[in-house]
Amino acid sequence: MENKKVEFRDPELKKNMSRLRSALLKKAVSIRVKPSIFIKLIPVYAVAFAMAAAALYMRIDYNETNSGVNELGGVWCTYNDQWQGGTSVVWPPASKKGENSFVKSSPGSNGKGYAIRITGTAGTKLGYDYIGVTTFLSPHSTCPECIGIDLTKFTGIKFKIKGTVAAGQVLFMLPHESREIDKSRGICRSLTSYADYEADITRYITPRWKDVKINFRKDLSQPSWAKQGDRVSIEDVLSDANIIKWHYRNGGGHSVDIWIDKLEFY
């Protein structure tokens, strides 16, 4: 995991800033500048220092290779509501017996490479019909280990998205899962009864690629129907995160086509 984290530091920054500050002070004294003019110099110094401070980010998947595994070592996969008796259909096909039929599509957002793409049709049987795509955040996040990674040092996630959504909602979701297995389904057990932190990103989905930037602590919230016993702090979720999801629901029989590219935590 360490080789996925990148810090930008300028070893000469402190020395150069010190020289710059001294020069500015001497200049201000020698030409007897007015206080109001000198004060305007201080924010410039502060901004320069802030821009050069350490910037931490971690690539999830830039889709430069046609692989069903992301850059963190976790797999991509789709899902739908058929295990609950629903009739929603998703492509690439959802797993039925532990197999993974996920494939990437081309081109990516820069006109080459690949992107994550799902298409499908929402059912009308359940009343909360859905399809979606998810990616695990490490090779150990899937069953039987169900071990997440610590995201508390990151502010949020950003990615590019495009597509068509005729009806319903598309949510970005950050599930909260146990390190125990839900034996009835063979997946990591939900700790929130699926009342997970989410953000509605439907408005970003247009035929042209758009940038989405989600702040974990400001933009995500659990749904209003979450029971008191299923409510959890965002810090607890971030401290042991297994997966992230793009979840399409309540389409009322309509189809959807979603492309995702250039994912990273920032």
C-alpha positions in Angstrom: 0.0 0.0 0.0 2.9 2.4 0.7 3.8 2.6 -3.0 0.4 4.0 -3.8 0.8 7.1 -1.6 2.6 10.0 -3.0 3.9 13.1 -1.2 5.1 16.2 -2.9 7.8 18.0 -1.0 10.3 20.6 -2.1 13.5 20.2 -0.1 14.6 23.8 -0.9 11.2 25.2 0.0 12.0 26.2 3.6 15.2 27.8 2.6 13.8 29.6 -0.4 10.8 30.9 1.6 13.0 32.2 4.3 15.1 34.1 1.8 12.0 35.4 0.1 10.5 36.6 3.4 13.7 38.3 4.4 14.0 40.0 1.1 10.4 41.2 1.3 10.9 42.6 4.8 14.1 44.5 3.8 12.4 45.9 0.7 9.4 47.0 2.8 11.6 48.9 5.3 13.9 50.4 2.7 11.2 52.0 0.6 8.9 52.8 3.5 5.9 51.1 2.0 2.5 51.8 3.5 1.2 49.3 6.0 -1.8 48.4 3.7 0.5 47.5 0.9 2.8 45.4 3.1 -0.1 43.5 4.5 -1.0 42.3 1.0 2.3 40.6 0.7 1.6 38.3 3.6 -1.2 36.2 2.0 1.0 35.7 -1.1 3.7 34.1 1.1 1.1 32.0 2.9 -0.5 30.7 -0.3 2.9 29.7 -1.7 3.7 27.8 1.4 0.3 26.0 1.4 0.6 25.0 -2.2 4.0 23.4 -1.6 2.9 21.5 1.5 2.5 17.8 1.4 -0.3 16.5 -0.8 -1.5 13.0 -0.2 -3.5 11.0 -2.7 -3.9 7.3 -3.7 -4.8 6.0 -7.1 -7.6 3.5 -7.1 -7.8 2.9 -10.9 -6.9 5.0 -13.8 -8.0 2.2 -16.2 -4.7 2.1 -18.1 -4.9 -1.7 -18.5 -7.8 -4.0 -19.3 -7.8 -5.7 -16.0 -10.7 -6.7 -13.6 -8.4 -5.8 -10.7 -7.8 -2.2 -9.6 -4.5 -0.6 -8.8 -4.9 -1.5 -5.1 -5.2 -5.2 -5.8 -9.0 -5.4 -5.3 -11.4 -6.8 -7.9 -14.2 -5.1 -9.7 -17.6 -6.7 -9.9 -21.3 -6.0 -10.6 -24.4 -6.9 -8.7 -28.2 -6.8 -9.0 -31.3 -7.6 -7.0 -32.0 -11.1 -8.4 -30.8 -12.7 -5.2 -33.8 -11.1 -3.5 -36.2 -12.2 -6.3 -35.9 -9.0 -8.3 -35.7 -8.8 -12.1 -33.1 -6.1 -12.7 -30.4 -7.0 -15.2 -26.8 -5.7 -15.3 -23.9 -6.0 -17.7 -21.1 -7.1 -17.2 -23.0 -10.0 -15.6 -23.3 -10.3 -11.8 -21.8 -13.3 -10.1 -24.2 -16.2 -9.4 -21.8 -18.9 -8.2 -18.7 -17.0 -7.1 -17.5 -16.4 -10.7 -16.5 -12.9 -11.8 -17.4 -11.9 -15.4 -16.3 -8.3 -15.1 -14.7 -6.7 -18.2 -13.6 -3.1 -18.8 -14.8 -1.0 -21.8 -13.0 1.4 -24.1 -12.1 4.1 -24.6 -11.5 5.9 -21.3 -12.0 9.6 -20.5 -8.9 10.7 -22.4 -10.0 8.9 -25.6 -7.8 5.9 -25.0 -7.3 3.1 -22.5 -10.3 1.8 -20.6 -13.1 2.7 -18.3 -15.4 1.0 -15.9 -18.8 0.7 -17.6 -22.1 -0.9 -16.5 -25.4 -1.0 -18.4 -28.6 -2.6 -17.5 -32.3 -2.3 -16.8 -34.0 -1.7 -13.5 -36.8 -4.1 -12.5 -40.2 -3.2 -11.1 -40.9 -6.1 -8.8 -39.4 -5.1 -5.5 -40.1 -1.4 -5.3 -36.5 -0.7 -4.5 -35.0 -2.5 -7.5 -31.3 -1.9 -8.2 -28.1 -2.7 -10.0 -24.6 -1.5 -9.4 -20.8 -1.9 -9.6 -18.3 -2.2 -6.7 -14.6 -2.5 -6.3 -12.7 -3.9 -3.3 -10.0 -1.7 -1.8 -7.3 -4.5 -1.3 -6.7 -8.1 -2.1 -7.8 -8.9 1.5 -11.1 -7.1 1.4 -13.1 -10.0 0.0 -14.2 -13.1 1.8 -13.0 -14.9 3.8 -10.7 -12.2 5.2 -12.9 -9.1 4.9 -10.0 -6.8 6.0 -10.4 -3.2 5.0 -7.9 -0.3 4.7 -7.6 2.9 6.7 -8.9 6.0 4.8 -9.0 8.4 7.7 -6.1 10.4 6.4 -7.9 11.2 3.1 -10.4 14.0 2.5 -12.5 12.2 -0.1 -12.7 10.6 -3.5 -12.7 12.0 -7.0 -13.4 10.4 -10.4 -14.8 11.1 -13.8 -18.2 9.9 -14.9 -20.6 10.0 -17.9 -23.6 8.1 -19.1 -27.4 8.2 -19.5 -29.9 7.9 -16.7 -33.6 8.1 -17.8 -35.1 7.7 -14.4 -34.1 6.8 -10.8 -30.9 7.7 -8.8 -27.3 6.9 -9.0 -25.5 6.9 -5.6 -21.9 6.7 -4.6 -21.8 4.5 -1.5 -19.2 3.8 1.2 -20.3 0.6 2.9 -19.5 -0.4 6.5 -18.7 -4.1 6.7 -17.6 -6.6 9.4 -14.6 -8.9 9.3 -17.1 -11.7 9.6 -18.9 -13.5 6.8 -22.6 -13.3 6.0 -22.9 -17.1 5.5 -26.3 -16.8 3.8 -24.7 -14.9 0.9 -21.0 -15.6 1.1 -20.0 -12.0 1.4 -18.7 -9.7 4.2 -21.5 -9.0 6.7 -23.0 -5.5 6.7 -22.7 -3.6 10.0 -25.5 -1.1 9.0 -28.2 -3.4 7.6 -27.1 -1.7 4.3 -28.0 1.8 5.5 -24.5 3.0 4.3 -23.0 6.4 3.8 -24.0 7.7 0.4 -24.2 10.7 -1.9 -26.6 11.3 -4.8 -24.4 11.8 -8.0 -27.2 11.5 -10.6 -26.9 15.2 -11.6 -23.3 14.6 -12.8 -24.2 11.9 -15.3 -24.5 13.4 -18.8 -23.2 12.2 -22.2 -20.0 14.1 -21.6 -17.4 13.2 -19.0 -17.7 15.3 -15.8 -15.5 15.5 -12.7 -17.0 14.4 -9.4 -15.3 15.2 -6.1 -16.8 13.9 -2.9 -15.8 14.9 0.6 -16.2 12.0 2.9 -17.1 14.1 6.0 -19.2 16.8 4.3 -21.0 15.1 1.4 -21.8 11.6 2.7 -24.6 10.7 5.1 -26.6 7.6 6.1 -30.1 7.5 4.7 -33.0 8.8 6.8 -34.5 5.3 7.2 -31.4 4.0 9.0 -32.3 2.6 12.4 -30.6 4.0 15.5 -28.7 0.7 16.0 -27.3 0.9 12.5 -26.0 4.4 12.8 -22.2 4.8 12.9 -19.7 7.6 12.7 -18.0 8.3 9.4 -14.6 7.9 11.1 -15.4 4.3 12.1 -16.3 3.6 8.5 -13.2 5.2 7.1 -10.9 3.4 9.5 -11.7 0.0 8.1 -13.1 0.4 4.5 -13.6 -2.7 2.4 -15.3 -1.5 -0.8 -16.9 1.4 -2.6 -20.0 1.3 -4.8 -21.9 3.0 -7.5 -25.6 2.1 -7.0 -28.5 2.6 -9.4 -32.0 2.3 -7.9 -35.7 3.0 -8.4 -35.4 3.1 -12.2 -38.9 1.8 -12.7 -38.1 -0.4 -15.7 -35.8 2.1 -17.4 -32.3 1.4 -18.6 -29.0 3.0 -17.5 -25.5 3.4 -18.9 -22.7 4.5 -16.7 -19.0 5.0 -17.3 -16.4 5.7 -14.6 -12.7 6.6 -14.9 -9.7 8.1 -13.1 -10.5 7.2 -9.5 -8.4 8.3 -6.6 -8.6 9.2 -2.9 -7.4 12.6 -2.1 
